[in-house]
Amino acid sequence: MTSPRRRSLQLPLSAQRQRHVFRRRRHPPRWRQFGVGLLFMALGAAMLFGLVQLPERLDTVLLLSNALAQLISGVRALLLGLLQLFGVVLVVLVALLALLLLVGGGVRLVRALMPRPRSPRPS
C-alpha cells in the first residue's frame, strides 16, 4: 500500500520555472538611484554644516571636560560598586563555609558518641 506523496516532497512541475531563490535581482531604475544619491549628499552636507556651526553655539572644550569628568566619576562608581558586590559575595561564602563546618562537626560528634558495633573476635 503506497501513501500519497506530500506536495512539499514532489519535484517541480515544469523545469523552466526558476526557483525564487535563484532569480537574478532586479536593480532599481536609474532615476531612483539618482534621487537617492542626491538625497544622501544633501543630508551629509546638512550634517557637516551643523557640525561646523556647533563651536559657535557652545563651548566644546567645556563640553569635553565635563564629559570626561562624568566618565571618570562613572567608572569610579562602577568599580566601587563591583568592589562592594565582591565583599558581599565573600561574606556570604564565609557564612556558608561556617555553616558547613558546623554541620560537619555536629555529624562527627554524633558519630563519636554513638556506640560502636562489636566486631566478632577471631578464634
C-alpha positions in Angstrom: 0.0 0.0 0.0 1.5 3.3 -1.0 0.8 6.6 0.7 0.2 9.7 -1.3 3.2 11.9 -1.7 3.2 15.2 0.1 3.3 18.3 -2.0 6.5 19.6 -0.4 8.3 16.4 -1.4 7.3 16.4 -5.1 9.5 17.7 -7.9 8.6 20.9 -9.6 6.0 20.6 -12.4 8.0 22.5 -15.0 11.7 22.7 -15.4 11.5 26.1 -17.0 10.3 27.8 -13.8 13.2 29.0 -11.8 13.0 29.0 -8.0 12.6 32.4 -6.4 15.9 32.0 -4.6 18.0 31.7 -7.8 16.4 34.5 -9.7 18.5 37.5 -10.6 18.0 40.6 -8.5 16.4 43.5 -10.4 18.1 46.8 -10.0 16.1 49.9 -9.2 15.6 52.4 -12.0 18.3 54.9 -12.7 16.1 57.9 -11.8 15.5 56.4 -8.3 19.3 55.7 -7.8 20.0 59.3 -8.9 17.4 60.7 -6.4 18.6 58.6 -3.5 22.2 59.7 -4.3 21.1 63.4 -4.2 19.2 62.9 -1.0 22.2 61.3 0.7 24.5 64.1 -0.5 22.1 66.7 0.8 21.8 65.0 4.2 25.6 64.7 4.5 26.1 68.4 3.6 23.5 69.5 6.1 25.1 67.4 8.9 28.5 68.8 8.1 27.1 72.4 8.1 25.5 71.7 11.5 28.8 70.4 12.9 30.6 73.5 11.6 28.1 75.7 13.4 28.5 73.7 16.7 31.5 75.6 18.1 29.7 78.9 17.8 26.7 77.6 19.7 28.5 76.0 22.7 31.9 75.8 24.3 33.3 72.5 23.0 36.3 72.4 25.5 33.9 72.8 28.4 31.6 70.1 27.0 34.6 67.7 26.5 36.0 68.3 30.0 32.5 67.8 31.6 32.0 64.6 29.6 35.4 63.3 30.7 34.7 64.2 34.3 31.4 62.4 34.2 33.0 59.4 32.6 35.7 59.2 35.2 33.2 59.5 38.0 31.0 56.9 36.4 33.9 54.4 36.1 34.9 55.1 39.7 31.3 54.5 40.9 31.2 51.3 38.8 34.5 50.0 40.3 33.3 50.9 43.8 30.0 49.0 43.2 31.9 46.0 41.9 34.2 46.0 45.0 31.2 46.2 47.3 29.5 43.4 45.5 32.7 41.3 45.8 32.7 42.0 49.5 29.1 40.8 49.9 29.8 37.6 48.0 32.8 37.0 50.1 30.8 37.4 53.3 28.1 35.0 52.0 30.8 32.4 51.1 32.3 32.7 54.6 28.9 32.3 56.2 28.2 29.2 54.0 31.6 27.7 54.9 30.9 28.3 58.7 27.5 26.6 58.4 29.1 23.6 56.5 31.8 23.3 59.3 29.1 23.4 62.0 27.1 20.7 60.3 30.2 18.6 59.6 31.4 18.9 63.2 27.9 18.0 64.6 27.8 14.9 62.4 31.2 13.8 63.6 30.2 14.4 67.3 27.1 12.4 66.9 29.1 9.6 65.3 31.7 9.7 68.0 29.0 9.4 70.8 27.1 6.6 69.2 28.1 3.1 70.4 30.2 1.1 68.0 29.0 -2.4 67.0 31.1 -5.2 68.4 33.2 -6.9 65.9 33.5 -10.7 66.2 36.9 -11.8 67.6 38.7 -14.4 65.6 39.1 -17.7 67.4 
